[in-house]
Amino acid sequence: MPADPWLILGAAAIEGASGYPPRLHALLPHPVAWAGWLIGILDRGLNRGPARGSRG
């Protein structure tokens, strides 16, 4: 069942107007923070060997 576009738009508008409160972030980090955490884990786990440091 696809998400309702109006619900997504409403949630984005509320977050855009109010920001992501620090107390909420301490309890439940923003989904973008989850993605960054996962990218960091995968980066450290998959990029090994001598060629790791030679790329930008």
MDAnalysis code that builds the backbone (N, CA, C; Angstrom):
import MDAnalysis as mda
import numpy as np

u = mda.Universe.empty(168, n_residues=56, atom_resindex=np.repeat(np.arange(56), 3), trajectory=True)
u.add_TopologyAttr("name", ["N", "CA", "C"] * 56)
u.add_TopologyAttr("resid", np.arange(1, 57))
u.add_TopologyAttr("resname", ["MET", "PRO", "ALA", "ASP", "PRO", "TRP", "LEU", "ILE", "LEU", "GLY", "ALA", "ALA", "ALA", "ILE", "GLU", "GLY", "ALA", "SER", "GLY", "TYR", "PRO", "PRO", "ARG", "LEU", "HIS", "ALA", "LEU", "LEU", "PRO", "HIS", "PRO", "VAL", "ALA", "TRP", "ALA", "GLY", "TRP", "LEU", "ILE", "GLY", "ILE", "LEU", "ASP", "ARG", "GLY", "LEU", "ASN", "ARG", "GLY", "PRO", "ALA", "ARG", "GLY", "SER", "ARG", "GLY"])
u.atoms.positions = np.array([
    [0.841, -1.168, 0.000],
    [0.000, 0.000, 0.000],
    [0.892, 1.240, 0.000],
    [0.840, 2.059, -1.031],
    [1.702, 3.237, -1.093],
    [1.280, 4.288, -0.071],
    [2.266, 5.089, 0.329],
    [1.996, 6.154, 1.292],
    [1.163, 7.252, 0.641],
    [0.339, 7.877, 1.441],
    [-0.504, 8.974, 0.972],
    [0.379, 10.206, 0.736],
    [0.407, 10.747, -0.479],
    [1.266, 11.908, -0.761],
    [0.936, 13.113, 0.112],
    [-0.334, 13.298, 0.475],
    [-0.700, 14.431, 1.330],
    [-0.130, 14.261, 2.733],
    [-0.082, 13.036, 3.216],
    [0.495, 12.770, 4.530],
    [1.990, 13.079, 4.521],
    [2.666, 12.642, 3.478],
    [4.102, 12.907, 3.363],
    [4.358, 14.406, 3.247],
    [3.586, 15.094, 2.436],
    [3.734, 16.537, 2.277],
    [3.471, 17.265, 3.596],
    [2.444, 16.837, 4.306],
    [2.134, 17.447, 5.602],
    [3.245, 17.237, 6.616],
    [3.765, 16.024, 6.679],
    [4.859, 15.735, 7.606],
    [6.105, 16.541, 7.255],
    [6.393, 16.662, 5.969],
    [7.552, 17.454, 5.545],
    [7.359, 18.928, 5.876],
    [6.148, 19.428, 5.731],
    [5.870, 20.830, 6.057],
    [6.021, 21.087, 7.557],
    [5.524, 20.188, 8.374],
    [5.652, 20.346, 9.826],
    [7.115, 20.297, 10.235],
    [7.860, 19.349, 9.711],
    [9.277, 19.260, 10.066],
    [10.053, 20.463, 9.544],
    [9.709, 20.927, 8.365],
    [10.379, 22.101, 7.821],
    [10.124, 23.351, 8.641],
    [8.920, 23.474, 9.166],
    [8.567, 24.654, 9.959],
    [9.131, 24.597, 11.373],
    [9.184, 23.419, 11.953],
    [9.593, 23.310, 13.357],
    [11.002, 22.768, 13.544],
    [11.574, 22.183, 12.518],
    [12.887, 21.547, 12.673],
    [12.742, 20.195, 13.341],
    [13.858, 19.591, 13.649],
    [13.839, 18.301, 14.335],
    [14.309, 18.568, 15.756],
    [13.408, 18.559, 16.730],
    [13.754, 18.958, 18.099],
    [14.898, 18.124, 18.686],
    [15.828, 18.776, 19.402],
    [16.967, 18.050, 19.988],
    [16.556, 16.915, 20.930],
    [15.501, 17.124, 21.694],
    [15.062, 16.057, 22.614],
    [14.568, 14.844, 21.841],
    [13.869, 15.081, 20.751],
    [13.407, 13.974, 19.916],
    [14.589, 13.287, 19.249],
    [15.575, 14.073, 18.788],
    [16.753, 13.497, 18.142],
    [17.546, 12.636, 19.121],
    [17.595, 13.039, 20.389],
    [18.291, 12.239, 21.399],
    [17.579, 10.912, 21.634],
    [16.253, 10.936, 21.555],
    [15.472, 9.719, 21.777],
    [15.425, 8.844, 20.531],
    [15.192, 9.471, 19.390],
    [15.035, 8.751, 18.132],
    [15.650, 9.598, 17.018],
    [16.889, 9.325, 16.625],
    [17.538, 10.155, 15.610],
    [16.757, 10.210, 14.296],
    [17.006, 11.262, 13.564],
    [16.356, 11.482, 12.268],
    [16.751, 10.359, 11.307],
    [15.866, 9.947, 10.408],
    [16.193, 8.880, 9.459],
    [17.428, 9.170, 8.603],
    [17.714, 10.416, 8.324],
    [18.933, 10.742, 7.570],
    [20.167, 10.400, 8.406],
    [20.078, 10.570, 9.720],
    [21.187, 10.177, 10.597],
    [21.383, 8.660, 10.550],
    [20.286, 7.910, 10.443],
    [20.400, 6.445, 10.311],
    [21.163, 6.097, 9.041],
    [20.831, 6.775, 7.956],
    [21.492, 6.500, 6.678],
    [22.985, 6.812, 6.775],
    [23.330, 7.927, 7.413],
    [24.737, 8.272, 7.582],
    [25.481, 7.255, 8.424],
    [24.828, 6.781, 9.477],
    [25.432, 5.757, 10.322],
    [25.695, 4.478, 9.517],
    [24.714, 4.068, 8.724],
    [24.859, 2.859, 7.917],
    [25.962, 3.025, 6.867],
    [26.021, 4.179, 6.229],
    [27.071, 4.438, 5.242],
    [28.441, 4.368, 5.900],
    [28.575, 4.931, 7.097],
    [29.844, 4.874, 7.821],
    [30.267, 3.450, 8.138],
    [29.312, 2.648, 8.601],
    [29.600, 1.240, 8.913],
    [30.050, 0.501, 7.653],
    [29.312, 0.679, 6.567],
    [29.657, -0.007, 5.317],
    [30.983, 0.488, 4.759],
    [31.244, 1.786, 4.885],
    [32.495, 2.347, 4.393],
    [33.683, 1.736, 5.122],
    [33.591, 1.684, 6.440],
    [34.692, 1.095, 7.214],
    [34.814, -0.402, 6.974],
    [33.693, -1.079, 6.783],
    [33.728, -2.529, 6.625],
    [34.122, -3.006, 5.242],
    [33.775, -2.241, 4.210],
    [34.000, -2.716, 2.851],
    [35.240, -2.126, 2.183],
    [35.672, -0.961, 2.638],
    [36.842, -0.327, 2.029],
    [38.090, -0.669, 2.827],
    [38.702, -1.722, 2.431],
    [39.911, -2.198, 3.111],
    [41.031, -2.345, 2.089],
    [42.224, -2.471, 2.564],
    [43.355, -2.727, 1.688],
    [44.143, -1.466, 1.355],
    [45.211, -1.631, 0.560],
    [46.117, -0.523, 0.292],
    [45.510, 0.595, -0.562],
    [44.510, 0.313, -1.371],
    [43.949, 1.336, -2.252],
    [42.984, 2.264, -1.505],
    [42.654, 1.960, -0.266],
    [41.667, 2.752, 0.457],
    [42.101, 4.201, 0.625],
    [43.329, 4.444, 0.986],
    [43.787, 5.795, 1.253],
    [44.166, 6.585, 0.023],
    [44.236, 5.964, -1.149],
    [44.713, 6.657, -2.343],
    [43.627, 7.401, -3.086],
    [42.382, 7.203, -2.709],
    [41.279, 7.880, -3.404],
    [40.748, 9.012, -2.537],
    [40.339, 10.111, -3.217],
    [39.823, 11.320, -2.612],
    [38.937, 11.119, -1.492],
])
